[in-house]
Amino acid sequence: MLFSVPLILLAILIEVAVTHFRHIRAYTWRETLTNFYLASLNGSLDLLLRATVVLPVLVFCWQHRLISWEKGWGYWLALFVLEDFAYYALHFVDHHCRLFWAVHVTHHSSPEFNLTTGFRSSVFQPVYRTAYFAPIALLGFEPLDVLFMYAATQIYGSLIHTERIRRLGWLEHVLVTPSHHRVHHASNPRYLDKNMGMCLILWDKLFGTFQAEDDSDPPRYGLTKPLPDRGPVNIVFHEWKDMLSDFWNSPLPLWRRIGHLLRGPGWKPGPR
């Protein structure tokens, strides 16, 4: 935090200054304050759970590890690749299961795309995120190293929420760049559920979720159905309310109603 917080705040100040002097409307007070509000909720819950749940679970898995590593460049490289893949899997599920989308949707709810958008956190994601990273400790990676690598990749993930950086040449084939992440946050039909990696674009290209940014189809940020109520409570719980309403008010038998929870966002039952 001593390194990342000043770095990200400095980057935000630079972006604010650049957009201000170029007369670009990139920030509004309401959306920026909402981003910091969501970050504070997520961060408080995350710190609480790391002490009481996450670290004990990772320690338990590491104590029953299947492999023992000698620390070196191979150890850190393998940890980075495994964590990046675990995040891709987490992110993919968040987009394709409505129960988890109800958590993650807050991160996509801003009609703006700037460096503070990276702070618009999925508030309750820390409750279940450990399930994706515990297998890494089981493979022999020390718990504090797992947490450190996640924090390090999160710094990168925060810094790609910007429109000020365009294409990055050959790096576009290797990394998740700002261009790739603009696509991810867009509500254009062709861009939905694309580019879900944190650092490496490899996973999206391997699993068919990659989409390049097309200058003829500029990203439109926010949700496919804009929120009429952008209050601090509704911004967190609106999808929960809609999801549970669909579940309880459905005429379907109980076993089929579960589709409203476990299928993708927007799922509707087909004819029987």
C-alpha positions as CSV (number, residue, x, y, z in Angstrom):
1,M,0.0,0.0,0.0
2,L,2.9,2.4,0.7
3,F,3.9,2.0,-2.9
4,S,0.6,1.4,-4.7
5,V,-1.6,4.1,-3.2
6,P,0.7,7.1,-3.9
7,L,1.4,5.7,-7.4
8,I,-2.3,5.4,-8.3
9,L,-3.2,8.7,-6.7
10,L,-0.4,10.4,-8.7
11,A,-1.6,8.8,-11.9
12,I,-5.2,10.0,-11.2
13,L,-4.0,13.6,-10.5
14,I,-2.1,13.5,-13.8
15,E,-5.1,12.3,-15.7
16,V,-7.4,14.9,-14.0
17,A,-4.9,17.6,-15.0
18,V,-4.5,16.4,-18.6
19,T,-8.2,16.1,-19.2
20,H,-9.0,19.5,-17.5
21,F,-6.5,21.4,-19.6
22,R,-7.6,19.7,-22.8
23,H,-11.3,20.4,-21.9
24,I,-12.2,16.7,-21.9
25,R,-15.0,15.8,-19.6
26,A,-13.6,12.6,-18.1
27,Y,-14.5,13.0,-14.4
28,T,-17.6,14.1,-12.6
29,W,-17.9,14.5,-8.8
30,R,-20.8,12.1,-8.4
31,E,-19.2,9.1,-10.2
32,T,-15.7,9.7,-8.7
33,L,-17.1,9.8,-5.2
34,T,-19.1,6.7,-5.9
35,N,-15.9,5.0,-7.0
36,F,-14.1,5.8,-3.7
37,Y,-17.2,4.9,-1.7
38,L,-17.3,1.4,-3.3
39,A,-13.6,1.0,-2.8
40,S,-13.9,1.8,0.9
41,L,-16.7,-0.8,1.4
42,N,-14.7,-3.4,-0.6
43,G,-11.4,-2.6,1.2
44,S,-12.9,-2.7,4.7
45,L,-14.5,-6.1,4.0
46,D,-11.4,-7.4,2.3
47,L,-9.1,-6.5,5.2
48,L,-11.5,-8.1,7.7
49,L,-11.8,-11.4,5.7
50,R,-8.1,-11.6,5.0
51,A,-7.4,-11.7,8.8
52,T,-10.2,-14.0,9.7
53,V,-10.8,-16.3,6.7
54,V,-8.5,-15.8,3.8
55,L,-5.1,-16.3,5.5
56,P,-6.2,-19.2,7.6
57,V,-7.6,-21.0,4.5
58,L,-4.4,-20.3,2.5
59,V,-2.2,-21.5,5.4
60,F,-4.3,-24.7,5.7
61,C,-3.9,-25.4,2.0
62,W,-0.2,-24.6,2.1
63,Q,0.3,-26.9,5.1
64,H,-1.2,-29.7,3.0
65,R,0.6,-28.7,-0.2
66,L,1.1,-31.2,-3.0
67,I,4.4,-29.6,-4.2
68,S,7.4,-28.0,-2.5
69,W,9.1,-25.2,-4.3
70,E,12.6,-23.6,-4.1
71,K,12.1,-19.9,-4.3
72,G,13.6,-18.4,-7.4
73,W,12.6,-16.8,-10.7
74,G,10.7,-19.9,-11.7
75,Y,8.6,-19.8,-8.5
76,W,7.6,-16.2,-9.0
77,L,6.9,-16.6,-12.7
78,A,4.7,-19.7,-12.0
79,L,2.9,-17.9,-9.2
80,F,2.2,-14.9,-11.5
81,V,0.8,-17.1,-14.3
82,L,-1.3,-19.2,-11.9
83,E,-2.8,-16.1,-10.2
84,D,-3.5,-14.5,-13.5
85,F,-5.4,-17.6,-14.7
86,A,-7.2,-17.9,-11.4
87,Y,-8.4,-14.3,-11.8
88,Y,-9.5,-14.9,-15.3
89,A,-11.6,-17.9,-14.1
90,L,-13.1,-15.8,-11.3
91,H,-13.9,-13.0,-13.7
92,F,-15.4,-15.3,-16.3
93,V,-17.8,-16.8,-13.6
94,D,-18.7,-13.3,-12.4
95,H,-19.9,-12.5,-15.9
96,H,-21.7,-15.8,-16.7
97,C,-23.5,-16.6,-13.4
98,R,-26.1,-14.1,-12.4
99,L,-25.5,-14.7,-8.6
100,F,-22.0,-13.5,-9.0
101,W,-22.8,-10.9,-11.6
102,A,-25.0,-9.3,-8.9
103,V,-21.8,-8.7,-7.0
104,H,-19.6,-7.7,-9.9
105,V,-22.1,-5.5,-11.7
106,T,-21.1,-2.5,-9.5
107,H,-17.7,-2.4,-11.2
108,H,-19.4,-2.0,-14.6
109,S,-22.0,0.5,-13.5
110,S,-20.1,3.7,-14.3
111,P,-20.9,5.6,-17.5
112,E,-17.3,7.1,-17.2
113,F,-14.0,5.3,-17.8
114,N,-11.1,6.8,-15.9
115,L,-8.5,5.7,-13.4
116,T,-10.9,6.0,-10.5
117,T,-13.1,3.5,-12.2
118,G,-10.6,0.9,-11.1
119,F,-11.7,1.7,-7.5
120,R,-15.3,0.9,-8.3
121,S,-14.9,-2.5,-6.6
122,S,-17.2,-5.5,-6.5
123,V,-18.0,-5.0,-2.9
124,F,-18.7,-8.6,-1.8
125,Q,-16.2,-10.4,-4.1
126,P,-13.8,-10.9,-1.1
127,V,-16.4,-13.3,0.4
128,Y,-15.8,-15.9,-2.3
129,R,-12.5,-14.9,-4.1
130,T,-10.5,-17.2,-1.8
131,A,-12.0,-20.3,-3.5
132,Y,-10.1,-19.4,-6.7
133,F,-6.7,-18.8,-5.0
134,A,-6.7,-21.6,-2.4
135,P,-5.6,-24.2,-5.0
136,I,-2.5,-22.1,-5.6
137,A,-1.5,-22.5,-2.0
138,L,-2.3,-26.2,-2.3
139,L,0.2,-26.3,-5.1
140,G,2.9,-25.1,-2.7
141,F,2.9,-21.3,-3.0
142,E,3.2,-19.6,0.4
143,P,0.1,-17.7,1.6
144,L,1.7,-14.3,1.9
145,D,3.3,-14.7,-1.5
146,V,-0.2,-15.4,-3.0
147,L,-1.6,-12.3,-1.3
148,F,1.4,-10.2,-2.4
149,M,1.1,-11.3,-6.1
150,Y,-2.6,-10.6,-6.1
151,A,-2.0,-7.1,-4.7
152,A,0.8,-6.5,-7.3
153,T,-1.4,-7.6,-10.2
154,Q,-4.3,-5.4,-8.9
155,I,-2.0,-2.3,-9.2
156,Y,-1.6,-3.1,-12.9
157,G,-5.4,-3.8,-13.2
158,S,-6.2,-0.4,-11.7
159,L,-3.8,1.5,-14.1
160,I,-5.5,0.2,-17.3
161,H,-8.8,2.0,-16.6
162,T,-8.0,5.0,-18.8
163,E,-8.8,6.4,-22.2
164,R,-5.7,8.5,-22.3
165,I,-3.5,5.6,-23.5
166,R,-4.4,4.4,-26.9
167,R,-2.7,1.3,-28.5
168,L,0.6,-0.1,-27.2
169,G,2.0,-1.8,-30.3
170,W,3.3,-5.3,-29.8
171,L,2.2,-5.3,-26.1
172,E,-1.4,-5.6,-27.4
173,H,-0.6,-9.2,-28.2
174,V,0.7,-10.0,-24.7
175,L,-0.9,-7.8,-22.0
176,V,-4.3,-6.7,-21.1
177,T,-3.9,-3.1,-22.2
178,P,-6.1,0.0,-21.7
179,S,-7.5,-0.6,-25.2
180,H,-8.5,-4.2,-24.3
181,H,-10.0,-3.1,-21.0
182,R,-12.1,-0.3,-22.6
183,V,-13.7,-3.1,-24.6
184,H,-14.3,-5.0,-21.4
185,H,-16.2,-2.1,-19.8
186,A,-18.2,-1.3,-22.9
187,S,-21.9,-2.1,-23.2
188,N,-21.8,-2.3,-27.0
189,P,-23.3,-5.8,-28.0
190,R,-20.1,-7.0,-29.7
191,Y,-18.0,-6.1,-26.6
192,L,-20.0,-7.7,-23.9
193,D,-18.2,-10.3,-21.7
194,K,-14.9,-9.8,-23.6
195,N,-11.3,-9.4,-22.4
196,M,-11.6,-10.7,-18.9
197,G,-7.9,-11.1,-18.0
198,M,-6.1,-9.1,-15.4
199,C,-2.6,-8.8,-16.8
200,L,-2.2,-11.4,-19.7
201,I,-4.5,-11.3,-22.7
202,L,-3.4,-14.9,-23.4
203,W,-6.4,-16.4,-21.6
204,D,-8.9,-14.5,-23.6
205,K,-7.3,-15.5,-26.8
206,L,-7.1,-19.2,-25.7
207,F,-10.7,-19.4,-24.5
208,G,-12.5,-17.3,-27.1
209,T,-13.3,-14.2,-25.1
210,F,-11.0,-11.8,-26.9
211,Q,-12.2,-8.7,-28.8
212,A,-10.0,-6.0,-30.2
213,E,-11.2,-2.4,-29.8
214,D,-12.7,-1.1,-33.1
215,D,-12.4,2.6,-33.8
216,S,-15.5,2.4,-35.9
217,D,-17.5,1.2,-32.8
218,P,-16.3,3.4,-29.9
219,P,-17.0,1.9,-26.4
220,R,-20.1,3.1,-24.6
221,Y,-19.5,2.6,-20.9
222,G,-21.9,1.5,-18.3
223,L,-24.7,-1.1,-18.2
224,T,-26.9,-2.2,-21.0
225,K,-29.8,-0.8,-18.9
226,P,-28.7,2.4,-17.3
227,L,-29.7,2.8,-13.6
228,P,-32.3,5.4,-13.0
229,D,-31.5,5.4,-9.2
230,R,-27.7,6.0,-8.8
231,G,-27.9,6.2,-5.0
232,P,-25.2,4.6,-2.9
233,V,-27.4,1.7,-1.7
234,N,-29.0,0.9,-5.1
235,I,-25.7,1.0,-6.9
236,V,-24.6,-2.0,-4.8
237,F,-27.9,-3.9,-4.5
238,H,-30.0,-3.2,-7.6
239,E,-29.1,-6.4,-9.4
240,W,-29.8,-8.4,-6.2
241,K,-33.3,-6.9,-6.0
242,D,-34.0,-7.7,-9.7
243,M,-32.6,-11.2,-9.5
244,L,-34.6,-12.1,-6.4
245,S,-37.7,-10.6,-7.9
246,D,-37.3,-12.7,-11.0
247,F,-36.8,-15.8,-8.8
248,W,-39.7,-15.3,-6.5
249,N,-42.2,-14.0,-9.1
250,S,-41.4,-16.7,-11.7
251,P,-44.3,-19.1,-12.5
252,L,-41.7,-21.8,-13.1
253,P,-41.3,-24.8,-10.7
254,L,-38.7,-24.2,-8.0
255,W,-36.0,-26.3,-9.7
256,R,-36.3,-24.3,-12.9
257,R,-36.3,-20.9,-11.1
258,I,-32.7,-21.6,-10.1
259,G,-31.8,-20.6,-13.6
260,H,-32.5,-17.0,-12.5
261,L,-29.7,-17.4,-10.0
262,L,-27.1,-19.6,-11.8
263,R,-27.6,-18.9,-15.5
264,G,-26.1,-15.8,-17.1
265,P,-27.5,-12.3,-16.7
266,G,-30.6,-11.8,-18.9
267,W,-31.4,-15.5,-18.9
268,K,-35.0,-16.3,-19.7
269,P,-36.6,-19.8,-19.6
270,G,-37.3,-21.2,-23.0
271,P,-40.4,-23.1,-24.0
272,R,-40.8,-26.6,-22.7
